[in-house]
């Protein structure tokens, strides 16, 4: 069981989230709070694994609540204001949901949070090892550490990478690898000619792009990830525009 806390100053939204979460057997709802101040008291007196919190609340916002905690639970922000997404991911919230949150979307967030919690619980010995990926500049592959040992992977086999706070999840055609390297550190080490940051939580292999829309990137093998407006413009300028076939050609 994973202990959880719901924080929202809107009674209707609070009740809706509680109703959905009660359907998930893995969760034990310790308390439902109407303010950040009330939640702070509950958090000081109880062990909480997951916090489902609104952001825009009087006196103490959801982001301020997270910042105030020394031992931070896993946070999932549920808010009506999508512009808070950047700040929430900067604070390493595991997920960000825009209201009204459906049961399916909450369940996806819960699965991501519980997977992250288990990784942290099982990583005590793993933390003692060198966590850097290693690569040779002239090679088309890299090595990384995971719990079963050191793994070799070709750059081209990586479809995309998803952030999980301190961890990252690498997706290939038919497998996934979870490594204890943050997305921020991965971005610094992977070759920029192959990989591009398209969202606060995602890096993609540009060689696997099938279609780019205003808000999503469709990758080969039926993968889809979101793309932010700023990252989309940067991706277009650096990698896509120069390869787009032109209607007219110069003689």
C-alpha positions in Angstrom: 0.0 0.0 0.0 1.1 3.6 -0.7 -0.1 6.3 1.7 -1.4 9.4 -0.1 -2.7 12.9 0.6 -5.1 15.0 -1.4 -4.8 18.8 -1.2 -7.2 21.1 -2.9 -9.1 24.2 -1.8 -12.0 23.4 -4.1 -14.4 21.0 -2.4 -15.9 19.6 -5.7 -12.4 19.0 -7.2 -11.3 17.4 -3.9 -14.2 15.0 -3.8 -13.7 14.1 -7.5 -10.1 13.2 -7.0 -10.9 11.2 -3.8 -13.6 9.3 -5.6 -11.2 8.3 -8.3 -8.3 7.4 -6.0 -10.6 5.2 -3.8 -10.9 2.9 -6.8 -7.2 2.2 -6.8 -6.4 -0.7 -4.4 -2.7 0.3 -4.0 -3.6 3.6 -2.3 -4.3 4.4 1.3 -5.8 7.9 1.5 -4.5 9.2 4.9 -6.1 12.6 4.7 -8.0 15.0 2.4 -7.0 18.7 3.0 -8.6 21.9 2.0 -5.4 24.0 2.2 -1.6 23.9 2.0 -1.4 24.9 5.6 -3.5 21.9 6.7 -1.5 19.6 4.4 1.7 20.8 6.0 0.5 19.7 9.4 -0.5 16.3 8.1 2.8 15.8 6.4 4.7 16.7 9.6 2.8 14.0 11.6 2.5 11.2 9.0 4.6 9.3 6.5 3.1 10.1 3.1 4.3 8.4 -0.1 2.3 10.4 -2.7 0.7 13.9 -2.6 -2.0 14.9 -5.1 -2.0 18.7 -4.8 -3.6 21.6 -6.5 -1.2 24.5 -7.1 -3.2 27.7 -7.0 -4.3 27.8 -3.3 -4.4 30.7 -0.9 -1.7 31.2 1.8 0.4 28.3 0.7 0.4 27.2 -2.9 1.1 23.6 -4.0 4.6 24.5 -5.3 5.4 26.4 -2.1 4.2 23.4 -0.1 6.6 21.1 -2.0 9.5 23.6 -1.6 8.9 23.8 2.2 9.4 20.1 2.8 12.8 18.7 3.8 11.9 15.1 3.1 9.7 15.4 0.0 7.1 12.8 -0.9 6.4 12.1 -4.5 4.2 15.0 -5.8 1.5 14.8 -8.5 0.1 18.3 -9.3 -3.5 18.5 -10.4 -4.4 22.0 -11.5 -6.6 24.0 -13.8 -3.7 26.1 -15.0 -1.4 24.4 -17.6 1.2 27.3 -17.4 2.3 25.9 -14.1 3.7 22.8 -15.8 7.2 24.1 -16.3 7.6 25.1 -12.6 6.2 21.8 -11.4 8.7 19.8 -13.5 11.5 22.0 -12.4 10.6 21.0 -8.8 10.8 17.3 -9.9 7.1 16.6 -9.5 6.6 13.1 -11.0 3.5 14.2 -13.0 1.3 17.1 -13.9 -2.5 16.8 -14.6 -4.8 19.4 -15.9 -8.3 19.4 -14.4 -10.7 17.8 -14.8 -8.5 14.8 -14.2 -10.1 11.5 -15.5 -9.7 8.2 -13.7 -7.5 6.9 -16.5 -5.1 9.8 -16.3 -4.9 9.6 -12.5 -4.2 5.9 -12.7 -1.4 6.5 -15.2 0.1 9.1 -12.8 -0.3 6.7 -9.8 1.5 3.9 -11.8 4.3 6.3 -12.6 4.6 7.4 -9.0 4.6 3.9 -7.5 7.2 2.8 -10.0 9.4 5.7 -9.1 9.0 5.0 -5.3 10.0 1.4 -5.8 13.0 2.4 -7.8 14.1 4.7 -5.0 13.6 2.0 -2.4 15.6 -0.5 -4.3 18.5 1.8 -5.3 20.4 2.0 -2.1 23.3 -0.2 -3.3 23.0 1.1 -6.8 23.7 4.6 -5.6 27.2 3.6 -4.5 28.2 2.9 -8.1 29.3 5.3 -10.8 26.1 6.5 -12.4 27.5 8.1 -15.6 26.8 6.8 -19.0 30.0 6.3 -20.9 30.5 6.7 -24.6 33.3 6.9 -27.2 33.0 9.9 -29.5 33.6 7.8 -32.7 31.3 5.0 -31.7 27.6 4.5 -32.3 26.8 3.1 -28.9 27.1 3.8 -25.2 27.2 2.0 -21.9 25.1 2.6 -18.8 24.7 0.9 -15.4 21.4 -0.7 -14.3 20.6 -3.1 -11.5 21.6 -6.2 -13.5 25.0 -4.8 -14.5 26.5 -2.7 -17.3 24.5 -2.6 -20.5 25.6 -1.6 -24.0 23.1 0.1 -26.2 23.2 1.6 -29.7 22.1 5.2 -30.0 19.8 4.3 -32.9 18.0 1.6 -30.8 16.8 4.3 -28.4 13.4 5.6 -29.5 12.9 8.1 -26.7 13.7 8.8 -23.0 11.3 9.7 -20.3 12.2 11.5 -17.0 11.3 9.9 -13.7 12.9 12.5 -11.4 16.3 11.2 -10.4 15.9 8.3 -12.9 15.3 8.1 -16.6 13.5 5.4 -18.6 15.0 4.5 -22.0 12.6 3.0 -24.5 13.7 0.8 -27.4 11.4 -1.0 -29.9 10.6 -3.9 -27.6 12.2 -3.1 -24.2 12.8 -0.4 -21.7 15.8 0.3 -19.4 15.6 2.3 -16.1 18.8 4.1 -15.2 19.8 6.3 -12.3 20.7 9.3 -14.4 18.4 12.3 -14.6 17.1 13.6 -17.9 19.1 16.8 -17.4 22.4 14.9 -17.1 21.5 12.6 -20.0 20.9 15.6 -22.2 24.5 16.8 -21.5 26.0 13.4 -22.4 24.0 12.2 -25.4 25.0 13.5 -28.9 22.9 16.5 -29.9 22.9 15.5 -33.5 20.9 12.4 -32.6 18.9 13.3 -29.5 16.7 16.4 -28.8 14.9 17.6 -25.7 11.2 18.1 -26.8 9.6 18.5 -23.4 10.5 18.9 -19.7 10.0 15.1 -19.3 11.1 13.8 -22.7 14.2 13.4 -25.0 13.7 11.8 -28.4 15.9 10.2 -31.1 15.2 12.5 -34.0 16.0 9.7 -36.4 12.8 8.0 -35.3 10.4 10.9 -36.0 7.5 10.0 -38.1 5.2 13.1 -37.8 5.4 16.4 -35.9 2.1 18.1 -34.9 1.7 21.3 -32.9 1.6 19.4 -29.6 2.9 15.9 -30.2 5.7 13.9 -31.9 4.7 10.6 -33.4 7.7 8.3 -33.5 8.3 5.0 -35.3 6.9 1.8 -33.8 3.7 3.6 -32.5 5.3 5.8 -29.8 3.9 9.3 -29.2 5.3 12.0 -26.9 4.3 15.6 -26.2 6.3 18.5 -27.4 6.3 22.1 -26.0 6.0 25.1 -28.2 9.6 26.3 -27.4 11.2 22.9 -28.0 9.2 22.5 -31.2 10.6 25.7 -32.6 14.1 24.7 -31.6 13.8 21.3 -33.1 12.4 22.7 -36.4 15.3 25.2 -36.7 18.1 22.8 -35.8 17.0 19.6 -37.4 13.9 19.6 -39.5 13.7 22.8 -41.6 16.9 22.2 -43.4 15.7 18.8 -44.6 12.2 19.8 -45.7 11.7 19.5 -49.4 11.1 22.9 -51.0 8.4 23.7 -53.5 10.9 25.7 -55.5 14.6 25.0 -56.2 17.4 27.4 -57.0 19.0 26.9 -60.5 
